[in-house]
Amino acid sequence: MIGALIGAGIPEERAEVYESGIKEGNIVLAFKPRNAEDARYFETHFQNNRGEHIYY
């Protein structure tokens, strides 16, 4: 899993966090927001719903 994440351009340190989360039964959701306003909207929405390790 970690190799695929790194291959997708995710830094190794972050990929390790994601991999451990997946092993614990969590999910990883990745997408590219259209603009900064969308990024802020989704960050707020995810935080309000217990999202963790949110990067954009």
VMD Tcl script that builds the backbone (N, CA, C; Angstrom):
set m [mol new atoms 168]
animate dup $m
set s [atomselect $m all]
$s set {name element resname resid chain x y z} {
  {N N MET 1 A 0.824 -1.180 0.000}
  {CA C MET 1 A 0.000 0.000 0.000}
  {C C MET 1 A 0.872 1.248 0.000}
  {N N ILE 2 A 1.892 1.257 0.835}
  {CA C ILE 2 A 2.703 2.464 0.959}
  {C C ILE 2 A 3.389 2.801 -0.371}
  {N N GLY 3 A 3.801 1.785 -1.121}
  {CA C GLY 3 A 4.433 2.026 -2.413}
  {C C GLY 3 A 3.477 2.686 -3.400}
  {N N ALA 4 A 2.214 2.268 -3.382}
  {CA C ALA 4 A 1.220 2.863 -4.279}
  {C C ALA 4 A 0.958 4.321 -3.905}
  {N N LEU 5 A 0.894 4.593 -2.615}
  {CA C LEU 5 A 0.663 5.965 -2.161}
  {C C LEU 5 A 1.827 6.876 -2.547}
  {N N ILE 6 A 3.038 6.394 -2.337}
  {CA C ILE 6 A 4.220 7.178 -2.708}
  {C C ILE 6 A 4.265 7.362 -4.222}
  {N N GLY 7 A 3.921 6.304 -4.967}
  {CA C GLY 7 A 3.884 6.387 -6.414}
  {C C GLY 7 A 2.864 7.400 -6.919}
  {N N ALA 8 A 1.827 7.638 -6.117}
  {CA C ALA 8 A 0.798 8.619 -6.476}
  {C C ALA 8 A 1.207 10.038 -6.092}
  {N N GLY 9 A 2.433 10.174 -5.553}
  {CA C GLY 9 A 2.946 11.503 -5.243}
  {C C GLY 9 A 2.759 11.948 -3.807}
  {N N ILE 10 A 2.324 11.042 -2.944}
  {CA C ILE 10 A 2.144 11.379 -1.525}
  {C C ILE 10 A 3.487 11.202 -0.819}
  {N N PRO 11 A 3.923 12.192 -0.033}
  {CA C PRO 11 A 5.198 12.065 0.683}
  {C C PRO 11 A 5.207 10.826 1.597}
  {N N GLU 12 A 6.381 10.233 1.735}
  {CA C GLU 12 A 6.499 8.973 2.487}
  {C C GLU 12 A 5.949 9.077 3.905}
  {N N GLU 13 A 6.229 10.172 4.595}
  {CA C GLU 13 A 5.766 10.303 5.986}
  {C C GLU 13 A 4.236 10.274 6.053}
  {N N ARG 14 A 3.599 10.968 5.117}
  {CA C ARG 14 A 2.144 11.004 5.081}
  {C C ARG 14 A 1.593 9.643 4.650}
  {N N ALA 15 A 2.253 8.988 3.707}
  {CA C ALA 15 A 1.826 7.665 3.242}
  {C C ALA 15 A 1.855 6.656 4.382}
  {N N GLU 16 A 2.841 6.774 5.264}
  {CA C GLU 16 A 2.917 5.867 6.419}
  {C C GLU 16 A 1.723 6.065 7.354}
  {N N VAL 17 A 1.321 7.309 7.553}
  {CA C VAL 17 A 0.151 7.606 8.386}
  {C C VAL 17 A -1.095 7.008 7.746}
  {N N TYR 18 A -1.239 7.206 6.441}
  {CA C TYR 18 A -2.405 6.676 5.730}
  {C C TYR 18 A -2.429 5.150 5.799}
  {N N GLU 19 A -1.284 4.516 5.591}
  {CA C GLU 19 A -1.222 3.059 5.615}
  {C C GLU 19 A -1.639 2.516 6.976}
  {N N SER 20 A -1.145 3.124 8.051}
  {CA C SER 20 A -1.526 2.640 9.380}
  {C C SER 20 A -3.013 2.856 9.622}
  {N N GLY 21 A -3.563 3.958 9.127}
  {CA C GLY 21 A -4.993 4.197 9.265}
  {C C GLY 21 A -5.821 3.163 8.534}
  {N N ILE 22 A -5.390 2.795 7.342}
  {CA C ILE 22 A -6.104 1.774 6.570}
  {C C ILE 22 A -6.070 0.440 7.309}
  {N N LYS 23 A -4.917 0.094 7.871}
  {CA C LYS 23 A -4.796 -1.158 8.629}
  {C C LYS 23 A -5.713 -1.177 9.843}
  {N N GLU 24 A -6.056 0.006 10.361}
  {CA C GLU 24 A -6.960 0.108 11.511}
  {C C GLU 24 A -8.425 0.136 11.089}
  {N N GLY 25 A -8.680 0.042 9.783}
  {CA C GLY 25 A -10.048 0.011 9.286}
  {C C GLY 25 A -10.594 1.344 8.840}
  {N N ASN 26 A -9.744 2.353 8.787}
  {CA C ASN 26 A -10.166 3.669 8.322}
  {C C ASN 26 A -10.080 3.731 6.802}
  {N N ILE 27 A -10.442 4.856 6.231}
  {CA C ILE 27 A -10.392 5.027 4.782}
  {C C ILE 27 A -9.525 6.228 4.424}
  {N N VAL 28 A -9.084 6.243 3.190}
  {CA C VAL 28 A -8.360 7.381 2.630}
  {C C VAL 28 A -9.182 7.893 1.456}
  {N N LEU 29 A -9.427 9.173 1.451}
  {CA C LEU 29 A -10.169 9.812 0.375}
  {C C LEU 29 A -9.272 10.890 -0.216}
  {N N ALA 30 A -9.078 10.835 -1.517}
  {CA C ALA 30 A -8.215 11.827 -2.157}
  {C C ALA 30 A -8.915 12.415 -3.373}
  {N N PHE 31 A -8.784 13.703 -3.520}
  {CA C PHE 31 A -9.313 14.392 -4.681}
  {C C PHE 31 A -8.624 15.736 -4.786}
  {N N LYS 32 A -8.754 16.361 -5.933}
  {CA C LYS 32 A -8.151 17.676 -6.145}
  {C C LYS 32 A -9.271 18.706 -6.231}
  {N N PRO 33 A -9.345 19.621 -5.266}
  {CA C PRO 33 A -10.386 20.652 -5.328}
  {C C PRO 33 A -10.155 21.583 -6.518}
  {N N ARG 34 A -11.237 22.149 -7.021}
  {CA C ARG 34 A -11.146 23.032 -8.184}
  {C C ARG 34 A -10.455 24.347 -7.867}
  {N N ASN 35 A -10.619 24.807 -6.611}
  {CA C ASN 35 A -10.041 26.098 -6.240}
  {C C ASN 35 A -9.900 26.165 -4.721}
  {N N ALA 36 A -9.336 27.247 -4.217}
  {CA C ALA 36 A -9.090 27.397 -2.779}
  {C C ALA 36 A -10.396 27.419 -1.983}
  {N N GLU 37 A -11.434 28.006 -2.557}
  {CA C GLU 37 A -12.726 28.049 -1.864}
  {C C GLU 37 A -13.272 26.635 -1.659}
  {N N ASP 38 A -13.192 25.790 -2.675}
  {CA C ASP 38 A -13.632 24.400 -2.533}
  {C C ASP 38 A -12.779 23.670 -1.491}
  {N N ALA 39 A -11.472 23.916 -1.508}
  {CA C ALA 39 A -10.582 23.261 -0.544}
  {C C ALA 39 A -10.980 23.619 0.880}
  {N N ARG 40 A -11.260 24.895 1.133}
  {CA C ARG 40 A -11.681 25.312 2.482}
  {C C ARG 40 A -13.020 24.690 2.861}
  {N N TYR 41 A -13.949 24.643 1.914}
  {CA C TYR 41 A -15.255 24.047 2.172}
  {C C TYR 41 A -15.110 22.588 2.598}
  {N N PHE 42 A -14.369 21.812 1.817}
  {CA C PHE 42 A -14.222 20.392 2.131}
  {C C PHE 42 A -13.431 20.172 3.415}
  {N N GLU 43 A -12.413 20.977 3.648}
  {CA C GLU 43 A -11.656 20.849 4.894}
  {C C GLU 43 A -12.578 21.064 6.087}
  {N N THR 44 A -13.389 22.089 6.049}
  {CA C THR 44 A -14.331 22.366 7.143}
  {C C THR 44 A -15.329 21.226 7.292}
  {N N HIS 45 A -15.870 20.756 6.170}
  {CA C HIS 45 A -16.853 19.669 6.205}
  {C C HIS 45 A -16.238 18.406 6.809}
  {N N PHE 46 A -15.045 18.052 6.370}
  {CA C PHE 46 A -14.397 16.853 6.898}
  {C C PHE 46 A -14.080 17.000 8.384}
  {N N GLN 47 A -13.586 18.164 8.806}
  {CA C GLN 47 A -13.287 18.380 10.221}
  {C C GLN 47 A -14.545 18.279 11.073}
  {N N ASN 48 A -15.659 18.798 10.574}
  {CA C ASN 48 A -16.913 18.737 11.317}
  {C C ASN 48 A -17.446 17.316 11.433}
  {N N ASN 49 A -16.912 16.412 10.621}
  {CA C ASN 49 A -17.349 15.013 10.636}
  {C C ASN 49 A -16.216 14.079 11.040}
  {N N ARG 50 A -15.344 14.560 11.912}
  {CA C ARG 50 A -14.252 13.795 12.519}
  {C C ARG 50 A -13.164 13.365 11.543}
  {N N GLY 51 A -13.005 14.094 10.448}
  {CA C GLY 51 A -11.919 13.796 9.514}
  {C C GLY 51 A -10.580 14.130 10.154}
  {N N GLU 52 A -9.578 13.369 9.826}
  {CA C GLU 52 A -8.237 13.570 10.378}
  {C C GLU 52 A -7.219 13.632 9.231}
  {N N HIS 53 A -6.104 14.244 9.501}
  {CA C HIS 53 A -4.987 14.315 8.556}
  {C C HIS 53 A -5.469 14.839 7.208}
  {N N ILE 54 A -6.023 16.017 7.222}
  {CA C ILE 54 A -6.559 16.650 6.028}
  {C C ILE 54 A -5.484 17.544 5.423}
  {N N TYR 55 A -5.136 17.269 4.179}
  {CA C TYR 55 A -4.106 18.037 3.487}
  {C C TYR 55 A -4.655 18.511 2.152}
  {N N TYR 56 A -4.249 19.689 1.733}
  {CA C TYR 56 A -4.556 20.157 0.376}
  {C C TYR 56 A -3.492 21.084 -0.093}
}
mol reanalyze $m
mol bondsrecalc $m
mol representation Tube
mol addrep $m
